[in-house]
Amino acid sequence: MLVLLGTYMLAGVLPGPGTAIREFAVNLPWGGRERASMLLLAVLLFCAAAVIQWSQIRDLIERPSVLLAGLLAAWFGPTALVLGIGPLLSWISPSDASAGMMVGLALVAAMPVANSSAGWTQNAGGHVALSLGLIVVSIVLSPLATPSLLKMMGWALTAADTVRIEQVVTQFSGWRFILWVILPSLAGAIAAWTAGRERIARAKPAFRLITLGTILVLNYANASLAIDKVWAHEPASAISMAAALAAAVSIVGIVLAAVQTHVFRLHRPAWIALTFGLSMKHTGLALVLAGEFLKDQPRVILVVLLTTLAQHIAAAAMDMHMQRTALDPA
């Protein structure tokens, strides 16, 4: 979290290199050019798929209903938040004061489960197979689910925000989503299967280092578009509103995890996996989408950046709570 905060501060003080990273493009073998941020996204997803222990996911076959309910909660919980807050926010706040905020929240809500949730789950002694299942299946289904959810949430947004959502759906759906999301994930899975468990285990520290570096570069490059503008032009009330929206995503996920645990009468490890899985979104993907197609909307990027920070703060708080209750069940 401190490293992430440092990245945001660097983007505000020294945005030039971040902007240069964002504008850097490479020639593709099949023709055309693509920005570095899309290539970094592919690296992030490849590394995530390469270190997943795919054999553990088979354990979920015994209770697929838990995984299905978790996936529905992971997507429709935040979607319901957007549908509920959208009209309310436009009513209590002038459109110019909240413009773009709900687009950022909608982008986050439509994302698959964060890869980092598996690490938090394992550290807290949770059901790793369930955590991995939420990550893998949500990423595989995201080419269909993400555009559909964004369109659904557009009903609750202002006309201007709806146009922004439609822009993202149009620019990043179909073959482009498959190219930059599904294919890198598939390549990572194939690499893991080809290399074998032992080689991947030895390479895990390198994969984690690459993943951390990629996340920080993506956050720095995209934060360079927004942080200086936010501090220079946004009132404290707008920043506070963005922070509240960011925190709401994690709070909704934690509550839904508790509800599902009660309904299905799940044990503690499953509750831990659901808590992290439902409260953490793949903000790396959301950040790339916002930076690529809504780079003139600093508030959209701000909400995504704050969500990244908020969900790790929430995860750390929940991890401390879980460790404490494990030592003292009473």
BAVEX-244193 format. One record per residue (C-alpha): x, y, z; residue number from 0. Coordinates in nm, 4 decimals, m for minus. Layout:
BEGIN
PT      east     north        up  num
PT         X         Y         Z  NUM
...
//
This chain:
BEGIN
PT      east     north        up  num
PT    0.0000    0.0000    0.0000    0
PT    0.2839    0.2402    0.0815    1
PT    0.4473    0.1645   m0.2533    2
PT    0.1155    0.2318   m0.4273    3
PT    0.0768    0.5637   m0.2447    4
PT    0.4323    0.6530   m0.3424    5
PT    0.3481    0.5781   m0.7049    6
PT    0.0505    0.8145   m0.6937    7
PT    0.2626    1.0880   m0.5335    8
PT    0.5316    1.0444   m0.7990    9
PT    0.2682    1.0741   m1.0722   10
PT    0.1523    1.4036   m0.9240   11
PT    0.5014    1.5500   m0.8782   12
PT    0.6661    1.4043   m1.1901   13
PT    0.3992    1.3143   m1.4501   14
PT    0.6265    1.3502   m1.7550   15
PT    0.7763    0.9980   m1.7646   16
PT    0.4339    0.8470   m1.6966   17
PT    0.2862    1.0355   m1.9897   18
PT    0.5746    0.9193   m2.2094   19
PT    0.5097    0.5579   m2.1094   20
PT    0.1417    0.5993   m2.1950   21
PT    0.2127    0.7501   m2.5355   22
PT    0.4792    0.4941   m2.6274   23
PT    0.3534    0.2528   m2.8936   24
PT    0.5029   m0.0535   m3.0619   25
PT    0.4544   m0.2009   m3.4063   26
PT    0.2591   m0.5266   m3.4024   27
PT    0.3774   m0.8250   m3.6128   28
PT    0.0452   m0.8371   m3.8017   29
PT    0.0430   m0.4635   m3.8698   30
PT   m0.0747   m0.1585   m3.6846   31
PT    0.0474   m0.0110   m3.3573   32
PT   m0.0578   m0.0566   m2.9961   33
PT    0.0140    0.1429   m2.6831   34
PT    0.2466    0.0029   m2.4195   35
PT   m0.0350   m0.0050   m2.1633   36
PT   m0.2122   m0.2793   m2.3584   37
PT    0.1073   m0.4838   m2.3751   38
PT    0.1585   m0.4387   m2.0009   39
PT   m0.1967   m0.5620   m1.9443   40
PT   m0.1167   m0.8744   m2.1477   41
PT    0.1966   m0.9331   m1.9364   42
PT   m0.0066   m0.8939   m1.6171   43
PT   m0.2676   m1.1487   m1.7247   44
PT   m0.0055   m1.3935   m1.8570   45
PT    0.1809   m1.3933   m1.5241   46
PT   m0.1419   m1.4373   m1.3293   47
PT   m0.2463   m1.7413   m1.5324   48
PT    0.1020   m1.8935   m1.5240   49
PT    0.1190   m1.9179   m1.1436   50
PT   m0.2349   m2.0477   m1.0848   51
PT   m0.2462   m2.4034   m0.9485   52
PT   m0.4980   m2.5354   m1.1977   53
PT   m0.5219   m2.8772   m1.0331   54
PT   m0.6837   m2.7192   m0.7258   55
PT   m0.9760   m2.5863   m0.9290   56
PT   m1.0999   m2.9432   m0.9817   57
PT   m1.2009   m2.9452   m0.6142   58
PT   m1.4844   m2.7060   m0.6988   59
PT   m1.6704   m2.9687   m0.9009   60
PT   m1.8140   m3.1044   m0.5758   61
PT   m2.0010   m2.7769   m0.5028   62
PT   m2.0345   m2.5726   m0.8223   63
PT   m2.3288   m2.3818   m0.6746   64
PT   m2.0960   m2.1990   m0.4338   65
PT   m1.8742   m2.0846   m0.7217   66
PT   m2.1742   m1.9804   m0.9317   67
PT   m2.3270   m1.7828   m0.6451   68
PT   m1.9910   m1.6185   m0.5816   69
PT   m1.9567   m1.5133   m0.9454   70
PT   m2.3079   m1.3685   m0.9500   71
PT   m2.2375   m1.1773   m0.6294   72
PT   m1.9007   m1.0526   m0.7578   73
PT   m2.0640   m0.8950   m1.0620   74
PT   m2.4213   m0.8136   m0.9675   75
PT   m2.3430   m0.6808   m0.6194   76
PT   m2.1349   m0.3862   m0.7477   77
PT   m2.3730   m0.3502   m1.0434   78
PT   m2.6642   m0.3073   m0.8020   79
PT   m2.4543   m0.0481   m0.6184   80
PT   m2.4155    0.1525   m0.9400   81
PT   m2.7843    0.1173   m1.0284   82
PT   m2.8785    0.2370   m0.6800   83
PT   m2.6288    0.5198   m0.6381   84
PT   m2.6407    0.6530   m0.9959   85
PT   m2.9871    0.8149   m0.9841   86
PT   m2.9340    0.9214   m0.6220   87
PT   m2.6038    1.0928   m0.6991   88
PT   m2.7464    1.2812   m0.9976   89
PT   m3.0324    1.4003   m0.7734   90
PT   m2.8324    1.5188   m0.4724   91
PT   m2.5309    1.6519   m0.6628   92
PT   m2.5078    1.8820   m0.9669   93
PT   m2.4013    1.6973   m1.2804   94
PT   m2.0775    1.8960   m1.3124   95
PT   m1.9769    1.8043   m0.9563   96
PT   m2.0134    1.4286   m1.0039   97
PT   m1.9524    1.3945   m1.3794   98
PT   m1.7408    1.0910   m1.4593   99
PT   m1.7503    0.9469   m1.1071  100
PT   m2.0137    0.6867   m1.1870  101
PT   m1.8340    0.5853   m1.5064  102
PT   m1.5295    0.4967   m1.2984  103
PT   m1.7462    0.3046   m1.0531  104
PT   m1.9238    0.1225   m1.3371  105
PT   m1.5914    0.0230   m1.4944  106
PT   m1.4733   m0.1240   m1.1654  107
PT   m1.8056   m0.3025   m1.1073  108
PT   m1.7871   m0.4754   m1.4467  109
PT   m1.4356   m0.6115   m1.3937  110
PT   m1.3494   m0.9751   m1.3107  111
PT   m1.2133   m1.0777   m0.9708  112
PT   m0.8646   m0.9480   m0.8883  113
PT   m0.5710   m1.1883   m0.9163  114
PT   m0.4343   m1.0561   m0.5864  115
PT   m0.7362   m1.1933   m0.3979  116
PT   m0.5826   m1.5418   m0.4208  117
PT   m0.2701   m1.4229   m0.2397  118
PT   m0.4734   m1.2657    0.0406  119
PT   m0.6850   m1.5827    0.0631  120
PT   m0.3830   m1.8099    0.0919  121
PT   m0.2191   m1.5847    0.3515  122
PT   m0.5343   m1.5946    0.5691  123
PT   m0.5788   m1.9728    0.5434  124
PT   m0.8758   m1.9595    0.3087  125
PT   m1.0137   m2.1939    0.0428  126
PT   m0.7570   m2.1341   m0.2328  127
PT   m0.9398   m2.3478   m0.4904  128
PT   m1.2561   m2.1382   m0.4524  129
PT   m1.0512   m1.8199   m0.4822  130
PT   m0.8799   m1.9430   m0.7982  131
PT   m1.2127   m2.0540   m0.9423  132
PT   m1.3594   m1.7059   m0.8972  133
PT   m1.0581   m1.5501   m1.0680  134
PT   m1.0327   m1.7896   m1.3618  135
PT   m1.4021   m1.8197   m1.4456  136
PT   m1.4657   m1.4454   m1.4120  137
PT   m1.1775   m1.3685   m1.6502  138
PT   m1.2927   m1.6317   m1.9008  139
PT   m1.6483   m1.4948   m1.8958  140
PT   m1.5471   m1.1280   m1.8969  141
PT   m1.5660   m1.0776   m2.2780  142
PT   m1.9393   m1.1487   m2.2503  143
PT   m2.0123   m1.0231   m1.8996  144
PT   m1.8213   m0.6942   m1.8944  145
PT   m1.9829   m0.5261   m2.1998  146
PT   m2.3285   m0.6517   m2.0968  147
PT   m2.2929   m0.5197   m1.7419  148
PT   m2.1647   m0.1841   m1.8649  149
PT   m2.4686   m0.1486   m2.0897  150
PT   m2.6983   m0.2433   m1.8018  151
PT   m2.5411    0.0134   m1.5708  152
PT   m2.5748    0.2788   m1.8396  153
PT   m2.9471    0.2930   m1.7591  154
PT   m2.8715    0.4516   m1.4213  155
PT   m2.6200    0.7099   m1.5440  156
PT   m2.6554    1.0575   m1.6864  157
PT   m2.6715    1.1001   m2.0634  158
PT   m2.3090    1.2176   m2.0774  159
PT   m2.1851    0.9272   m1.8649  160
PT   m2.3857    0.6818   m2.0755  161
PT   m2.2039    0.8073   m2.3855  162
PT   m1.8712    0.7449   m2.2123  163
PT   m1.9747    0.3919   m2.1183  164
PT   m2.0866    0.3187   m2.4745  165
PT   m1.7503    0.4442   m2.5972  166
PT   m1.5667    0.1893   m2.3830  167
PT   m1.8002   m0.0942   m2.4860  168
PT   m1.7591   m0.0092   m2.8546  169
PT   m1.3818    0.0265   m2.8451  170
PT   m1.3014   m0.2686   m2.6215  171
PT   m1.5257   m0.5630   m2.6925  172
PT   m1.5288   m0.8643   m2.9202  173
PT   m1.1962   m0.9508   m3.0811  174
PT   m0.9998   m0.6824   m2.8987  175
PT   m1.1066   m0.8106   m2.5569  176
PT   m1.0170   m1.1637   m2.6649  177
PT   m0.6793   m1.0495   m2.7997  178
PT   m0.5650   m0.8571   m2.4925  179
PT   m0.7437   m1.0429   m2.2108  180
PT   m0.8270   m1.4011   m2.3048  181
PT   m0.5258   m1.4907   m2.5215  182
PT   m0.2620   m1.3790   m2.2664  183
PT   m0.4482   m1.5702   m1.9948  184
PT   m0.4674   m1.8779   m2.2177  185
PT   m0.0980   m1.8467   m2.3039  186
PT   m0.0116   m1.8302   m1.9343  187
PT   m0.2161   m2.1419   m1.8618  188
PT   m0.0469   m2.3305   m2.1472  189
PT    0.2951   m2.2177   m2.0246  190
PT    0.2142   m2.3432   m1.6739  191
PT    0.0961   m2.6791   m1.8071  192
PT    0.4009   m2.7164   m2.0355  193
PT    0.6592   m2.6160   m1.7755  194
PT    0.5152   m2.8298   m1.4978  195
PT    0.4434   m2.7556   m1.1329  196
PT    0.8037   m2.7683   m1.0085  197
PT    0.9436   m2.5251   m1.2656  198
PT    0.6565   m2.2835   m1.2127  199
PT    0.7087   m2.3036   m0.8346  200
PT    1.0744   m2.2071   m0.8807  201
PT    0.9773   m1.9235   m1.1141  202
PT    0.7035   m1.7828   m0.8875  203
PT    0.9248   m1.5160   m0.7248  204
PT    1.0167   m1.3861   m1.0703  205
PT    0.6528   m1.3855   m1.1817  206
PT    0.5510   m1.1960   m0.8682  207
PT    0.8264   m0.9393   m0.9199  208
PT    0.7221   m0.8880   m1.2826  209
PT    0.3575   m0.8593   m1.1769  210
PT    0.4366   m0.6011   m0.9086  211
PT    0.6483   m0.3979   m1.1488  212
PT    0.3794   m0.4102   m1.4173  213
PT    0.1063   m0.2994   m1.1759  214
PT    0.3158   m0.0086   m1.0498  215
PT    0.4057    0.1062   m1.4027  216
PT    0.0404    0.0882   m1.5118  217
PT   m0.0708    0.2838   m1.2059  218
PT    0.2029    0.5432   m1.2524  219
PT    0.1409    0.5886   m1.6252  220
PT   m0.2349    0.6273   m1.5894  221
PT   m0.2173    0.8280   m1.2670  222
PT    0.0000    1.0775   m1.4555  223
PT   m0.3090    1.1628   m1.6600  224
PT   m0.5237    1.2417   m1.3598  225
PT   m0.3425    1.3192   m1.0340  226
PT   m0.2052    1.6635   m1.1221  227
PT   m0.5401    1.7700   m1.2727  228
PT   m0.7282    1.6404   m0.9700  229
PT   m0.5126    1.8248   m0.7168  230
PT   m0.5142    2.1433   m0.9248  231
PT   m0.8818    2.1629   m1.0183  232
PT   m1.0926    1.9279   m0.8054  233
PT   m1.2443    2.0404   m0.4740  234
PT   m1.1973    1.8289   m0.1638  235
PT   m1.5647    1.7304   m0.1800  236
PT   m1.5176    1.5668   m0.5220  237
PT   m1.2119    1.3726   m0.4046  238
PT   m1.3996    1.2624   m0.0926  239
PT   m1.6924    1.1490   m0.3074  240
PT   m1.4587    0.9439   m0.5281  241
PT   m1.2997    0.7860   m0.2194  242
PT   m1.6416    0.6962   m0.0778  243
PT   m1.7471    0.5314   m0.4047  244
PT   m1.4198    0.3381   m0.4152  245
PT   m1.4635    0.2124   m0.0595  246
PT   m1.8259    0.1144   m0.1251  247
PT   m1.7181   m0.1567   m0.3723  248
PT   m1.5177   m0.3423   m0.1078  249
PT   m1.7833   m0.2947    0.1604  250
PT   m2.0527   m0.4434   m0.0642  251
PT   m1.8284   m0.7419   m0.1415  252
PT   m1.7527   m0.8099    0.2253  253
PT   m2.1227   m0.7966    0.3152  254
PT   m2.2220   m1.0268    0.0277  255
PT   m1.9519   m1.2768    0.1282  256
PT   m2.0987   m1.2915    0.4790  257
PT   m2.4502   m1.3376    0.3387  258
PT   m2.3448   m1.6187    0.1036  259
PT   m2.1533   m1.7901    0.3840  260
PT   m2.4669   m1.7856    0.6000  261
PT   m2.7041   m1.8993    0.3222  262
PT   m2.4837   m2.1897    0.2095  263
PT   m2.3645   m2.2685    0.5638  264
PT   m2.0034   m2.2544    0.4539  265
PT   m1.6993   m2.3077    0.6729  266
PT   m1.4420   m2.0443    0.7587  267
PT   m1.2005   m2.1146    0.4663  268
PT   m1.4780   m2.0574    0.2110  269
PT   m1.5839   m1.7368    0.3881  270
PT   m1.2254   m1.6103    0.3685  271
PT   m1.2033   m1.6850   m0.0051  272
PT   m1.5372   m1.5162   m0.0734  273
PT   m1.4484   m1.2130    0.1375  274
PT   m1.1375   m1.1361   m0.0647  275
PT   m1.2811   m1.2508   m0.3974  276
PT   m1.5990   m1.0435   m0.3786  277
PT   m1.4325   m0.7316   m0.2388  278
PT   m1.1412   m0.7090   m0.4849  279
PT   m1.1802   m0.6166   m0.8519  280
PT   m0.9307   m0.6382   m1.1383  281
PT   m0.8581   m0.2650   m1.1350  282
PT   m0.5520   m0.3154   m1.3560  283
PT   m0.7843   m0.3929   m1.6462  284
PT   m1.0189   m0.1079   m1.5494  285
PT   m0.7246    0.1311   m1.5383  286
PT   m0.6111    0.0336   m1.8870  287
PT   m0.9634    0.0825   m2.0237  288
PT   m0.9968    0.4219   m1.8562  289
PT   m0.6520    0.5339   m1.9679  290
PT   m0.6990    0.4185   m2.3267  291
PT   m1.0512    0.5356   m2.4031  292
PT   m1.1348    0.7955   m2.1367  293
PT   m0.8007    0.9667   m2.0866  294
PT   m0.9706    1.3082   m2.1016  295
PT   m1.1795    1.2136   m1.7951  296
PT   m0.9510    1.2399   m1.4892  297
PT   m1.2372    1.1635   m1.2493  298
PT   m1.2900    0.8227   m1.4080  299
PT   m0.9235    0.7386   m1.3592  300
PT   m0.9327    0.8828   m1.0060  301
PT   m1.2129    0.6473   m0.8974  302
PT   m1.0244    0.3461   m1.0362  303
PT   m0.6994    0.4515   m0.8668  304
PT   m0.8735    0.5035   m0.5338  305
PT   m1.0528    0.1682   m0.5681  306
PT   m0.7154   m0.0036   m0.6123  307
PT   m0.5952    0.1565   m0.2908  308
PT   m0.9227    0.1079   m0.1001  309
PT   m0.9558   m0.2623   m0.1741  310
PT   m0.6040   m0.3364   m0.0505  311
PT   m0.6679   m0.1339    0.2658  312
PT   m0.9911   m0.3301    0.3170  313
PT   m0.8095   m0.6581    0.2478  314
PT   m0.5399   m0.5734    0.5023  315
PT   m0.8036   m0.4831    0.7616  316
PT   m0.9970   m0.8052    0.6995  317
PT   m0.6760   m1.0085    0.7121  318
PT   m0.5945   m0.8608    1.0545  319
PT   m0.9488   m0.9392    1.1716  320
PT   m0.9248   m1.2969    1.0425  321
PT   m0.5880   m1.3562    1.2056  322
PT   m0.7166   m1.2178    1.5358  323
PT   m1.0345   m1.4278    1.5348  324
PT   m0.8334   m1.7373    1.4398  325
PT   m0.6213   m1.6912    1.7515  326
PT   m0.9152   m1.5957    1.9719  327
PT   m1.2397   m1.7499    1.8363  328
PT   m1.4348   m1.6093    2.1297  329
//
